[in-house]
Amino acid sequence: MPQSLLAAATDPNLAETAAASTRRRSTTHPGLAHPAEFWSQAVALSGTHGVSMVARASRLDYDALPELRGRVQQPGDLLDA
């Protein structure tokens, strides 16, 4: 089993973030951005699981996630931007 799928299977927060990304992609217009709450959760998870794993599990832009991670000082910072 690929590492991203194994982590998603063992961490309920990562599994929920991956599922939310899949749901959003299937129900919204292509190219529509994820909400700030979603990105905040992904940034928080990348601190635990690493950028690569979160990006693969949630099918996120690998380059955008570390950029956001560098801008976030505390949980919820993206919500204030």
C-alpha positions as CSV (number, residue, x, y, z in Angstrom):
1,M,0.0,0.0,0.0
2,P,1.4,3.4,-0.9
3,Q,2.6,5.4,2.1
4,S,0.0,8.2,1.5
5,L,-2.8,5.7,1.5
6,L,-1.5,4.0,4.6
7,A,-1.3,7.3,6.5
8,A,-4.8,8.2,5.3
9,A,-6.0,4.8,6.5
10,T,-4.4,5.2,10.0
11,D,-4.9,8.9,10.7
12,P,-8.6,9.9,10.7
13,N,-7.8,13.6,10.2
14,L,-5.7,12.9,7.1
15,A,-8.4,10.5,5.8
16,E,-11.1,13.2,6.3
17,T,-9.0,15.8,4.5
18,A,-8.4,13.5,1.6
19,A,-12.1,12.6,1.5
20,A,-13.1,16.3,1.6
21,S,-10.8,17.0,-1.3
22,T,-12.3,14.2,-3.3
23,R,-15.9,15.3,-2.5
24,R,-15.1,18.9,-3.4
25,R,-13.5,17.9,-6.7
26,S,-16.5,15.8,-7.6
27,T,-19.2,18.4,-6.8
28,T,-17.7,21.8,-7.8
29,H,-16.5,23.5,-10.9
30,P,-13.0,22.5,-12.0
31,G,-10.4,25.0,-10.9
32,L,-12.5,26.3,-8.0
33,A,-10.2,26.8,-5.0
34,H,-10.6,24.9,-1.8
35,P,-11.9,27.0,1.1
36,A,-9.4,28.5,3.7
37,E,-10.6,26.0,6.3
38,F,-9.5,23.1,4.1
39,W,-6.1,24.6,3.5
40,S,-5.6,25.3,7.2
41,Q,-6.3,21.7,8.0
42,A,-3.9,20.5,5.2
43,V,-1.2,22.8,6.5
44,A,-1.6,21.5,10.1
45,L,-1.5,17.9,8.8
46,S,1.7,18.6,6.8
47,G,3.4,19.5,10.1
48,T,2.7,15.9,11.3
49,H,2.9,13.9,8.1
50,G,5.0,16.0,5.8
51,V,4.1,18.1,2.7
52,S,4.5,15.2,0.2
53,M,2.2,12.8,2.0
54,V,-0.6,15.3,2.6
55,A,-0.3,16.6,-1.0
56,R,-0.6,13.1,-2.4
57,A,-3.3,11.9,-0.1
58,S,-5.5,15.0,-0.8
59,R,-4.4,15.6,-4.4
60,L,-3.2,19.1,-3.6
61,D,-0.6,21.2,-5.3
62,Y,2.7,20.1,-3.8
63,D,4.3,23.6,-4.3
64,A,1.4,25.6,-2.8
65,L,1.3,23.7,0.4
66,P,4.8,24.5,1.7
67,E,4.3,28.1,0.6
68,L,1.2,28.3,2.8
69,R,2.9,26.4,5.5
70,G,5.7,29.0,5.6
71,R,3.1,31.8,6.0
72,V,1.2,30.2,8.8
73,Q,2.4,31.0,12.3
74,Q,-0.6,29.6,14.3
75,P,-3.6,27.4,13.4
76,G,-6.3,29.5,11.8
77,D,-3.9,32.1,10.3
78,L,-5.2,31.4,6.8
79,L,-8.7,32.1,8.0
80,D,-7.7,35.6,8.9
81,A,-6.0,36.4,5.6
